[in-house]
Amino acid sequence: MMKPIQFNASEVSLQLEQGYHVLAFYNDDEYLFLQRLEEIGHKEDDGVYIEYKDPVHAGFDVAASVSLSKKQFTLTLKSPLYKLPDVLSFDIALQLSDEDYGRYGTMLETFFSDRQVEVAVR
């Protein structure tokens, strides 16, 4: 039975670390982050890396769709993350300011600009 992982993100951050953009949704117990090389299309660009709670729960280019509103981020996977075979989606509750919503939405569109991933920023 496929069930989504749901949690409340008390924090959301967008950082540039060692040439990678990292968009993270997290609280004291859980995190989900998406990472992409700053220079999309570079020979070292492996696509969008997704990790949940532990580096063992990760994968490259496994996103089918992403949706962002000021109150929720939803990620649907086309294949499960490693060692999480029953999880194909994440529903993360959050509270974003207008400014952060705009920044994170733009970054999601950039992350997936060259991928067959449905991006809904509403």
The first five atom37 places (N, CA, C, CB, O) and aatype in JSON, in Angstrom:
{
  "aatype": [12, 12, 11, 14, 9, 5, 13, 2, 0, 15, 6, 19, 15, 10, 5, 10, 6, 5, 7, 18, 8, 19, 10, 0, 13, 18, 2, 3, 3, 6, 18, 10, 13, 10, 5, 1, 10, 6, 6, 9, 7, 8, 11, 6, 3, 3, 7, 19, 18, 9, 6, 18, 11, 3, 14, 19, 8, 0, 7, 13, 3, 19, 0, 0, 15, 19, 15, 10, 15, 11, 11, 5, 13, 16, 10, 16, 10, 11, 15, 14, 10, 18, 11, 10, 14, 3, 19, 10, 15, 13, 3, 9, 0, 10, 5, 10, 15, 3, 6, 3, 18, 7, 1, 18, 7, 16, 12, 10, 6, 16, 13, 13, 15, 3, 1, 5, 19, 6, 19, 0, 19, 1],
  "atom_mask": [
    [1, 1, 1, 1, 1],
    [1, 1, 1, 1, 1],
    [1, 1, 1, 1, 1],
    [1, 1, 1, 1, 1],
    [1, 1, 1, 1, 1],
    [1, 1, 1, 1, 1],
    [1, 1, 1, 1, 1],
    [1, 1, 1, 1, 1],
    [1, 1, 1, 1, 1],
    [1, 1, 1, 1, 1],
    [1, 1, 1, 1, 1],
    [1, 1, 1, 1, 1],
    [1, 1, 1, 1, 1],
    [1, 1, 1, 1, 1],
    [1, 1, 1, 1, 1],
    [1, 1, 1, 1, 1],
    [1, 1, 1, 1, 1],
    [1, 1, 1, 1, 1],
    [1, 1, 1, 0, 1],
    [1, 1, 1, 1, 1],
    [1, 1, 1, 1, 1],
    [1, 1, 1, 1, 1],
    [1, 1, 1, 1, 1],
    [1, 1, 1, 1, 1],
    [1, 1, 1, 1, 1],
    [1, 1, 1, 1, 1],
    [1, 1, 1, 1, 1],
    [1, 1, 1, 1, 1],
    [1, 1, 1, 1, 1],
    [1, 1, 1, 1, 1],
    [1, 1, 1, 1, 1],
    [1, 1, 1, 1, 1],
    [1, 1, 1, 1, 1],
    [1, 1, 1, 1, 1],
    [1, 1, 1, 1, 1],
    [1, 1, 1, 1, 1],
    [1, 1, 1, 1, 1],
    [1, 1, 1, 1, 1],
    [1, 1, 1, 1, 1],
    [1, 1, 1, 1, 1],
    [1, 1, 1, 0, 1],
    [1, 1, 1, 1, 1],
    [1, 1, 1, 1, 1],
    [1, 1, 1, 1, 1],
    [1, 1, 1, 1, 1],
    [1, 1, 1, 1, 1],
    [1, 1, 1, 0, 1],
    [1, 1, 1, 1, 1],
    [1, 1, 1, 1, 1],
    [1, 1, 1, 1, 1],
    [1, 1, 1, 1, 1],
    [1, 1, 1, 1, 1],
    [1, 1, 1, 1, 1],
    [1, 1, 1, 1, 1],
    [1, 1, 1, 1, 1],
    [1, 1, 1, 1, 1],
    [1, 1, 1, 1, 1],
    [1, 1, 1, 1, 1],
    [1, 1, 1, 0, 1],
    [1, 1, 1, 1, 1],
    [1, 1, 1, 1, 1],
    [1, 1, 1, 1, 1],
    [1, 1, 1, 1, 1],
    [1, 1, 1, 1, 1],
    [1, 1, 1, 1, 1],
    [1, 1, 1, 1, 1],
    [1, 1, 1, 1, 1],
    [1, 1, 1, 1, 1],
    [1, 1, 1, 1, 1],
    [1, 1, 1, 1, 1],
    [1, 1, 1, 1, 1],
    [1, 1, 1, 1, 1],
    [1, 1, 1, 1, 1],
    [1, 1, 1, 1, 1],
    [1, 1, 1, 1, 1],
    [1, 1, 1, 1, 1],
    [1, 1, 1, 1, 1],
    [1, 1, 1, 1, 1],
    [1, 1, 1, 1, 1],
    [1, 1, 1, 1, 1],
    [1, 1, 1, 1, 1],
    [1, 1, 1, 1, 1],
    [1, 1, 1, 1, 1],
    [1, 1, 1, 1, 1],
    [1, 1, 1, 1, 1],
    [1, 1, 1, 1, 1],
    [1, 1, 1, 1, 1],
    [1, 1, 1, 1, 1],
    [1, 1, 1, 1, 1],
    [1, 1, 1, 1, 1],
    [1, 1, 1, 1, 1],
    [1, 1, 1, 1, 1],
    [1, 1, 1, 1, 1],
    [1, 1, 1, 1, 1],
    [1, 1, 1, 1, 1],
    [1, 1, 1, 1, 1],
    [1, 1, 1, 1, 1],
    [1, 1, 1, 1, 1],
    [1, 1, 1, 1, 1],
    [1, 1, 1, 1, 1],
    [1, 1, 1, 1, 1],
    [1, 1, 1, 0, 1],
    [1, 1, 1, 1, 1],
    [1, 1, 1, 1, 1],
    [1, 1, 1, 0, 1],
    [1, 1, 1, 1, 1],
    [1, 1, 1, 1, 1],
    [1, 1, 1, 1, 1],
    [1, 1, 1, 1, 1],
    [1, 1, 1, 1, 1],
    [1, 1, 1, 1, 1],
    [1, 1, 1, 1, 1],
    [1, 1, 1, 1, 1],
    [1, 1, 1, 1, 1],
    [1, 1, 1, 1, 1],
    [1, 1, 1, 1, 1],
    [1, 1, 1, 1, 1],
    [1, 1, 1, 1, 1],
    [1, 1, 1, 1, 1],
    [1, 1, 1, 1, 1],
    [1, 1, 1, 1, 1],
    [1, 1, 1, 1, 1]
  ],
  "atom_positions": [
    [[0.85, -1.2, 0.0], [0.0, 0.0, 0.0], [0.89, 1.25, 0.0], [-0.96, 0.0, 1.24], [1.71, 1.46, 0.9]],
    [[0.7, 2.08, -1.03], [1.49, 3.29, -1.12], [0.87, 4.38, -0.25], [1.62, 3.77, -2.58], [-0.33, 4.66, -0.35]],
    [[1.68, 4.98, 0.59], [1.16, 6.06, 1.41], [2.13, 7.22, 1.4], [0.9, 5.58, 2.85], [3.35, 7.02, 1.37]],
    [[1.61, 8.44, 1.41], [2.52, 9.58, 1.41], [3.17, 9.76, 2.78], [1.78, 10.86, 1.0], [2.59, 9.41, 3.81]],
    [[4.34, 10.32, 2.77], [4.95, 10.77, 4.02], [4.5, 12.21, 4.22], [6.54, 10.64, 3.99], [4.62, 13.04, 3.31]],
    [[3.99, 12.49, 5.4], [3.49, 13.82, 5.71], [4.2, 14.36, 6.93], [1.95, 13.8, 5.93], [4.4, 13.65, 7.92]],
    [[4.59, 15.62, 6.87], [5.13, 16.28, 8.06], [5.0, 17.79, 7.91], [6.61, 15.87, 8.3], [4.8, 18.32, 6.82]],
    [[5.13, 18.47, 9.03], [5.12, 19.93, 9.05], [6.55, 20.43, 9.01], [4.37, 20.48, 10.3], [7.38, 20.01, 9.82]],
    [[6.84, 21.32, 8.08], [8.17, 21.92, 8.01], [8.14, 23.23, 8.79], [8.61, 22.16, 6.52], [7.5, 24.19, 8.38]],
    [[8.83, 23.25, 9.91], [8.91, 24.48, 10.68], [9.89, 25.45, 10.02], [9.33, 24.19, 12.13], [9.84, 26.66, 10.27]],
    [[10.77, 24.91, 9.18], [11.75, 25.74, 8.48], [11.84, 25.33, 7.02], [13.14, 25.64, 9.16], [11.69, 24.15, 6.68]],
    [[12.1, 26.31, 6.17], [12.38, 26.06, 4.75], [13.57, 26.94, 4.41], [11.12, 26.37, 3.82], [13.61, 28.11, 4.79]],
    [[14.53, 26.39, 3.69], [15.69, 27.2, 3.34], [16.12, 26.93, 1.91], [16.85, 26.92, 4.3], [15.88, 25.86, 1.35]],
    [[16.76, 27.93, 1.34], [17.34, 27.82, 0.01], [18.76, 28.35, 0.11], [16.5, 28.6, -1.08], [18.97, 29.51, 0.45]],
    [[19.73, 27.48, -0.19], [21.12, 27.88, -0.06], [21.92, 27.42, -1.26], [21.72, 27.32, 1.23], [21.53, 26.48, -1.96]],
    [[23.01, 28.09, -1.49], [23.97, 27.68, -2.51], [25.18, 27.15, -1.75], [24.36, 28.87, -3.49], [25.87, 27.91, -1.07]],
    [[25.44, 25.84, -1.86], [26.53, 25.21, -1.14], [27.43, 24.47, -2.12], [26.0, 24.25, -0.05], [26.97, 23.56, -2.8]],
    [[28.69, 24.86, -2.18], [29.69, 24.19, -3.01], [29.22, 23.97, -4.44], [30.06, 22.85, -2.4], [29.42, 22.91, -5.02]],
    [[28.58, 25.0, -5.01], [28.13, 24.93, -6.4], [26.79, 24.26, -6.61], [0.0, 0.0, 0.0], [26.37, 24.07, -7.75]],
    [[26.11, 23.9, -5.53], [24.8, 23.26, -5.61], [23.74, 24.12, -4.93], [24.83, 21.85, -4.98], [23.96, 24.64, -3.84]],
    [[22.59, 24.27, -5.58], [21.44, 24.87, -4.92], [20.76, 23.78, -4.1], [20.44, 25.52, -5.95], [20.55, 22.67, -4.59]],
    [[20.43, 24.1, -2.85], [19.76, 23.14, -1.97], [18.49, 23.79, -1.43], [20.7, 22.69, -0.81], [18.55, 24.82, -0.75]],
    [[17.34, 23.19, -1.73], [16.06, 23.63, -1.2], [15.64, 22.6, -0.17], [14.97, 23.79, -2.34], [15.4, 21.44, -0.5]],
    [[15.54, 23.02, 1.1], [15.29, 22.1, 2.2], [14.02, 22.45, 2.95], [16.48, 22.09, 3.15], [13.74, 23.61, 3.24]],
    [[13.25, 21.41, 3.26], [12.04, 21.51, 4.09], [12.33, 20.66, 5.32], [10.72, 21.03, 3.31], [12.64, 19.48, 5.19]],
    [[12.22, 21.25, 6.53], [12.63, 20.46, 7.68], [12.01, 20.94, 9.0], [14.13, 20.49, 7.8], [11.46, 22.03, 9.1]],
    [[12.14, 20.06, 9.99], [11.81, 20.36, 11.38], [12.85, 19.64, 12.24], [10.32, 19.92, 11.76], [13.86, 19.17, 11.71]],
    [[12.62, 19.54, 13.53], [13.62, 18.91, 14.4], [13.81, 17.42, 14.12], [13.23, 19.09, 15.84], [14.86, 16.87, 14.44]],
    [[12.82, 16.77, 13.53], [12.87, 15.31, 13.35], [13.01, 14.84, 11.91], [11.65, 14.72, 13.93], [13.53, 13.75, 11.67]],
    [[12.56, 15.63, 10.95], [12.52, 15.17, 9.57], [13.0, 16.25, 8.62], [11.11, 14.74, 9.19], [12.94, 17.44, 8.92]],
    [[13.49, 15.82, 7.47], [13.83, 16.77, 6.42], [13.63, 16.12, 5.06], [15.27, 17.27, 6.57], [13.7, 14.9, 4.91]],
    [[13.37, 16.96, 4.08], [13.36, 16.56, 2.68], [14.12, 17.65, 1.95], [11.88, 16.36, 2.11], [13.79, 18.83, 2.09]],
    [[15.12, 17.27, 1.18], [15.76, 18.32, 0.41], [15.96, 17.92, -1.03], [17.08, 18.69, 1.02], [16.1, 16.74, -1.37]],
    [[15.97, 18.95, -1.88], [16.2, 18.81, -3.31], [17.47, 19.59, -3.61], [14.98, 19.32, -4.17], [17.67, 20.7, -3.11]],
    [[18.32, 19.01, -4.42], [19.61, 19.63, -4.72], [19.89, 19.53, -6.22], [20.75, 18.97, -3.9], [19.6, 18.51, -6.85]],
    [[20.45, 20.59, -6.77], [20.79, 20.6, -8.2], [22.04, 21.43, -8.4], [19.61, 21.14, -9.06], [22.19, 22.49, -7.79]],
    [[22.92, 20.96, -9.26], [24.13, 21.71, -9.6], [23.72, 23.09, -10.1], [24.98, 20.95, -10.66], [22.78, 23.22, -10.88]],
    [[24.44, 24.11, -9.66], [24.11, 25.49, -10.06], [24.15, 25.64, -11.58], [25.08, 26.49, -9.4], [23.3, 26.32, -12.16]],
    [[25.13, 25.03, -12.21], [25.27, 25.12, -13.66], [24.57, 23.94, -14.32], [26.77, 25.16, -14.07], [25.17, 22.9, -14.57]],
    [[23.27, 24.12, -14.6], [22.47, 23.06, -15.2], [23.0, 22.72, -16.59], [20.97, 23.47, -15.28], [23.27, 23.61, -17.4]],
    [[23.14, 21.42, -16.86], [23.65, 20.99, -18.14], [25.15, 20.77, -18.16], [0.0, 0.0, 0.0], [25.69, 20.25, -19.13]],
    [[25.83, 21.16, -17.08], [27.27, 20.92, -16.95], [27.52, 19.41, -16.97], [27.83, 21.57, -15.64], [26.63, 18.64, -16.61]],
    [[28.7, 18.99, -17.37], [28.97, 17.55, -17.47], [28.85, 16.83, -16.12], [30.37, 17.33, -18.05], [28.65, 15.62, -16.08]],
    [[28.97, 17.57, -15.03], [28.82, 16.96, -13.7], [27.4, 17.07, -13.16], [29.79, 17.6, -12.73], [27.15, 16.68, -12.02]],
    [[26.49, 17.58, -13.95], [25.09, 17.74, -13.53], [24.37, 16.4, -13.68], [24.37, 18.85, -14.36], [24.11, 15.94, -14.79]],
    [[24.05, 15.78, -12.55], [23.35, 14.49, -12.55], [21.85, 14.64, -12.42], [23.86, 13.62, -11.44], [21.14, 13.64, -12.27]],
    [[21.35, 15.86, -12.48], [19.92, 16.08, -12.32], [19.57, 16.46, -10.9], [0.0, 0.0, 0.0], [20.43, 16.91, -10.13]],
    [[18.31, 16.28, -10.55], [17.83, 16.7, -9.24], [17.97, 15.55, -8.25], [16.35, 17.17, -9.33], [17.41, 14.47, -8.43]],
    [[18.73, 15.8, -7.2], [18.95, 14.83, -6.12], [17.93, 15.11, -5.03], [20.41, 14.92, -5.56], [17.73, 16.26, -4.64]],
    [[17.28, 14.05, -4.54], [16.27, 14.17, -3.49], [16.68, 13.26, -2.34], [14.85, 13.82, -4.02], [17.05, 12.1, -2.54]],
    [[16.6, 13.81, -1.12], [16.95, 13.03, 0.06], [15.94, 13.27, 1.15], [18.37, 13.38, 0.56], [15.51, 14.41, 1.38]],
    [[15.54, 12.18, 1.84], [14.59, 12.28, 2.95], [15.19, 11.67, 4.21], [13.27, 11.58, 2.59], [15.46, 10.47, 4.26]],
    [[15.4, 12.47, 5.21], [15.71, 12.06, 6.58], [17.05, 11.35, 6.79], [14.64, 11.18, 7.06], [17.56, 11.35, 7.91]],
    [[17.61, 10.76, 5.76], [18.85, 10.0, 5.91], [19.45, 9.85, 4.51], [18.59, 8.59, 6.58], [18.71, 9.62, 3.55]],
    [[20.78, 9.98, 4.37], [21.37, 9.84, 3.03], [21.06, 8.51, 2.35], [22.87, 9.99, 3.13], [21.19, 8.41, 1.13]],
    [[20.65, 7.51, 3.1], [20.3, 6.23, 2.47], [18.96, 6.31, 1.72], [20.24, 5.11, 3.54], [18.71, 5.51, 0.82]],
    [[18.1, 7.27, 2.09], [16.81, 7.46, 1.42], [16.95, 8.57, 0.38], [15.67, 7.81, 2.45], [16.6, 9.72, 0.63]],
    [[17.48, 8.22, -0.78], [17.8, 9.24, -1.76], [17.68, 8.72, -3.18], [19.2, 9.78, -1.52], [17.58, 7.51, -3.41]],
    [[17.71, 9.64, -4.14], [17.69, 9.25, -5.54], [17.89, 10.45, -6.44], [0.0, 0.0, 0.0], [17.66, 11.59, -6.04]],
    [[18.33, 10.19, -7.67], [18.5, 11.23, -8.69], [17.38, 11.12, -9.71], [19.88, 11.11, -9.37], [17.04, 10.02, -10.16]],
    [[16.81, 12.26, -10.09], [15.81, 12.33, -11.16], [14.66, 11.34, -10.98], [16.46, 12.09, -12.49], [14.27, 10.64, -11.92]],
    [[14.13, 11.28, -9.76], [13.01, 10.39, -9.47], [11.69, 11.15, -9.32], [13.28, 9.59, -8.2], [10.65, 10.54, -9.07]],
    [[11.72, 12.48, -9.48], [10.5, 13.28, -9.31], [9.61, 13.16, -10.54], [10.86, 14.76, -9.06], [10.08, 13.23, -11.68]],
    [[8.31, 12.98, -10.3], [7.31, 13.01, -11.37], [6.65, 14.39, -11.41], [6.24, 11.9, -11.17], [6.41, 14.94, -12.49]],
    [[6.35, 14.95, -10.22], [5.74, 16.27, -10.16], [6.05, 16.92, -8.82], [4.22, 16.18, -10.38], [6.28, 16.25, -7.82]],
    [[6.04, 18.25, -8.84], [6.18, 19.03, -7.62], [5.12, 20.13, -7.65], [7.62, 19.63, -7.49], [4.78, 20.67, -8.71]],
    [[4.62, 20.44, -6.47], [3.6, 21.48, -6.35], [3.93, 22.31, -5.12], [2.15, 20.87, -6.26], [4.2, 21.77, -4.04]],
    [[3.91, 23.62, -5.29], [4.2, 24.52, -4.17], [3.11, 25.56, -4.03], [5.58, 25.19, -4.35], [2.75, 26.23, -5.0]],
    [[2.59, 25.69, -2.83], [1.74, 26.82, -2.48], [2.34, 27.41, -1.2], [0.2, 26.39, -2.28], [3.33, 26.9, -0.7]],
    [[1.75, 28.47, -0.69], [2.3, 29.08, 0.52], [2.13, 28.17, 1.74], [1.63, 30.43, 0.79], [2.81, 28.34, 2.75]],
    [[1.21, 27.2, 1.64], [0.92, 26.35, 2.78], [1.33, 24.89, 2.61], [-0.54, 26.41, 3.08], [1.25, 24.1, 3.56]],
    [[1.78, 24.52, 1.4], [2.11, 23.11, 1.2], [3.09, 22.9, 0.06], [0.85, 22.31, 0.93], [3.06, 23.61, -0.95]],
    [[3.96, 21.91, 0.24], [4.83, 21.43, -0.83], [4.51, 19.96, -1.03], [6.36, 21.65, -0.51], [4.52, 19.19, -0.06]],
    [[4.24, 19.57, -2.25], [3.95, 18.18, -2.56], [4.93, 17.69, -3.62], [2.49, 18.0, -3.04], [5.14, 18.35, -4.64]],
    [[5.5, 16.55, -3.37], [6.43, 15.91, -4.29], [5.9, 14.52, -4.59], [7.88, 15.84, -3.7], [5.66, 13.73, -3.67]],
    [[5.72, 14.21, -5.87], [5.31, 12.88, -6.29], [6.49, 12.26, -7.03], [4.03, 12.92, -7.2], [7.12, 12.89, -7.87]],
    [[6.78, 11.01, -6.69], [7.92, 10.32, -7.27], [7.49, 9.36, -8.37], [8.68, 9.57, -6.2], [6.41, 8.76, -8.29]],
    [[8.33, 9.2, -9.4], [8.05, 8.19, -10.43], [8.66, 6.85, -10.04], [8.6, 8.65, -11.78], [8.25, 5.81, -10.56]],
    [[9.63, 6.87, -9.14], [10.15, 5.63, -8.55], [10.57, 5.96, -7.12], [11.36, 5.04, -9.39], [10.97, 7.09, -6.84]],
    [[10.47, 4.98, -6.23], [10.73, 5.27, -4.82], [12.19, 5.6, -4.54], [10.32, 4.09, -3.97], [13.08, 5.22, -5.29]],
    [[12.41, 6.32, -3.44], [13.76, 6.56, -2.97], [14.33, 5.24, -2.45], [13.78, 7.66, -1.86], [13.58, 4.35, -2.03]],
    [[15.62, 5.12, -2.49], [16.29, 3.91, -2.03], [15.88, 3.58, -0.59], [17.81, 4.07, -2.13], [15.89, 4.46, 0.28]],
    [[15.53, 2.34, -0.35], [15.14, 1.83, 0.97], [13.81, 2.38, 1.49], [16.22, 2.14, 1.97], [13.5, 2.22, 2.67]],
    [[13.02, 3.04, 0.64], [11.66, 3.46, 1.01], [10.7, 2.98, -0.08], [11.58, 5.05, 1.2], [10.1, 3.8, -0.77]],
    [[10.56, 1.67, -0.25], [9.83, 1.13, -1.4], [8.34, 1.47, -1.43], [9.98, -0.34, -1.44], [7.73, 1.43, -2.5]],
    [[7.74, 1.79, -0.28], [6.29, 2.04, -0.24], [5.92, 3.5, -0.31], [5.72, 1.45, 1.01], [4.74, 3.84, -0.19]],
    [[6.89, 4.38, -0.51], [6.62, 5.82, -0.5], [6.79, 6.38, -1.9], [7.55, 6.55, 0.5], [7.87, 6.29, -2.49]],
    [[5.71, 6.97, -2.43], [5.8, 7.61, -3.73], [5.41, 9.08, -3.69], [4.93, 6.89, -4.72], [5.34, 9.74, -4.73]],
    [[5.15, 9.61, -2.48], [4.85, 11.04, -2.4], [5.11, 11.58, -1.01], [3.39, 11.29, -2.8], [5.14, 10.86, -0.01]],
    [[5.3, 12.9, -0.99], [5.53, 13.64, 0.24], [4.58, 14.82, 0.25], [7.02, 14.12, 0.36], [4.44, 15.53, -0.75]],
    [[3.91, 15.03, 1.37], [3.05, 16.2, 1.58], [3.59, 16.93, 2.8], [1.53, 15.78, 1.77], [3.54, 16.43, 3.92]],
    [[4.1, 18.13, 2.56], [4.75, 18.87, 3.63], [3.99, 20.17, 3.86], [6.24, 19.14, 3.29], [3.88, 21.01, 2.97]],
    [[3.48, 20.31, 5.07], [2.78, 21.54, 5.45], [3.82, 22.59, 5.82], [1.78, 21.29, 6.64], [4.82, 22.28, 6.47]],
    [[3.56, 23.85, 5.4], [4.49, 24.92, 5.69], [3.78, 26.26, 5.68], [5.64, 24.93, 4.68], [2.6, 26.35, 5.31]],
    [[4.49, 27.27, 6.09], [3.99, 28.65, 6.07], [5.05, 29.51, 5.41], [3.64, 29.17, 7.52], [6.11, 29.73, 5.99]],
    [[4.76, 29.99, 4.2], [5.75, 30.8, 3.48], [5.28, 32.24, 3.34], [6.01, 30.2, 2.1], [4.1, 32.51, 3.15]],
    [[6.23, 33.15, 3.43], [5.95, 34.55, 3.12], [5.84, 34.68, 1.6], [7.07, 35.49, 3.7], [6.26, 33.79, 0.86]],
    [[5.28, 35.8, 1.14], [5.2, 36.04, -0.3], [6.58, 35.98, -0.94], [4.53, 37.4, -0.58], [6.76, 35.4, -2.01]],
    [[7.54, 36.6, -0.28], [8.9, 36.66, -0.83], [9.52, 35.27, -0.95], [9.78, 37.55, 0.06], [10.07, 34.92, -2.0]],
    [[9.43, 34.47, 0.12], [10.0, 33.12, 0.08], [9.26, 32.24, -0.93], [9.94, 32.48, 1.48], [9.89, 31.47, -1.65]],
    [[7.96, 32.37, -0.97], [7.17, 31.6, -1.94], [7.66, 31.87, -3.36], [5.66, 31.94, -1.81], [7.82, 30.94, -4.15]],
    [[7.89, 33.14, -3.67], [8.38, 33.5, -5.0], [9.77, 32.94, -5.27], [0.0, 0.0, 0.0], [10.02, 32.41, -6.35]],
    [[10.67, 33.05, -4.3], [12.04, 32.54, -4.47], [12.06, 31.03, -4.63], [12.9, 32.93, -3.27], [12.73, 30.5, -5.52]],
    [[11.32, 30.33, -3.78], [11.34, 28.86, -3.83], [10.65, 28.35, -5.09], [10.66, 28.26, -2.58], [11.09, 27.37, -5.7]],
    [[9.57, 29.01, -5.48], [8.87, 28.61, -6.71], [9.75, 28.77, -7.94], [0.0, 0.0, 0.0], [9.79, 27.9, -8.8]],
    [[10.46, 29.9, -8.01], [11.38, 30.13, -9.12], [12.49, 29.08, -9.14], [11.98, 31.54, -9.03], [12.87, 28.59, -10.21]],
    [[13.0, 28.73, -7.97], [14.07, 27.72, -7.91], [13.55, 26.35, -8.34], [14.66, 27.65, -6.49], [14.26, 25.62, -9.03]],
    [[12.34, 25.99, -7.94], [11.79, 24.7, -8.37], [11.65, 24.66, -9.89], [10.42, 24.45, -7.7], [11.96, 23.65, -10.52]],
    [[11.19, 25.76, -10.48], [11.06, 25.82, -11.94], [12.43, 25.68, -12.6], [10.39, 27.14, -12.37], [12.56, 25.04, -13.64]],
    [[13.45, 26.28, -12.0], [14.81, 26.18, -12.52], [15.35, 24.75, -12.38], [15.75, 27.17, -11.8], [15.93, 24.2, -13.32]],
    [[15.16, 24.15, -11.21], [15.63, 22.79, -10.96], [15.17, 21.83, -12.06], [15.14, 22.29, -9.59], [15.95, 21.0, -12.54]],
    [[13.9, 21.96, -12.44], [13.29, 20.98, -13.34], [13.12, 21.5, -14.77], [11.95, 20.56, -12.8], [12.39, 20.91, -15.56]],
    [[13.8, 22.6, -15.1], [13.6, 23.25, -16.4], [13.93, 22.36, -17.58], [14.43, 24.5, -16.47], [13.36, 22.52, -18.66]],
    [[14.84, 21.42, -17.4], [15.22, 20.54, -18.51], [14.79, 19.09, -18.26], [16.74, 20.59, -18.72], [15.32, 18.17, -18.88]],
    [[13.82, 18.9, -17.37], [13.34, 17.57, -17.03], [11.86, 17.44, -17.34], [13.6, 17.27, -15.55], [11.13, 18.43, -17.41]],
    [[11.42, 16.2, -17.54], [9.99, 15.95, -17.79], [9.29, 15.81, -16.44], [9.79, 14.65, -18.67], [8.85, 14.73, -16.05]],
    [[9.18, 16.92, -15.74], [8.57, 16.96, -14.42], [7.52, 18.06, -14.43], [9.63, 17.18, -13.29], [7.79, 19.18, -14.86]],
    [[6.35, 17.74, -13.94], [5.28, 18.74, -13.85], [5.56, 19.62, -12.63], [3.86, 18.06, -13.75], [5.68, 19.13, -11.51]],
    [[5.64, 20.94, -12.85], [5.9, 21.88, -11.77], [4.7, 22.82, -11.68], [7.24, 22.68, -12.01], [4.37, 23.53, -12.63]],
    [[4.04, 22.81, -10.52], [2.89, 23.69, -10.29], [3.23, 24.62, -9.12], [1.59, 22.87, -9.99], [3.38, 24.17, -7.99]],
    [[3.34, 25.9, -9.43], [3.58, 26.9, -8.39], [2.33, 27.76, -8.36], [4.89, 27.77, -8.66], [2.09, 28.56, -9.26]],
    [[1.53, 27.59, -7.29], [0.26, 28.3, -7.25], [0.0, 28.91, -5.88], [-0.87, 27.36, -7.62], [-1.04, 29.54, -5.68]]
  ]
}
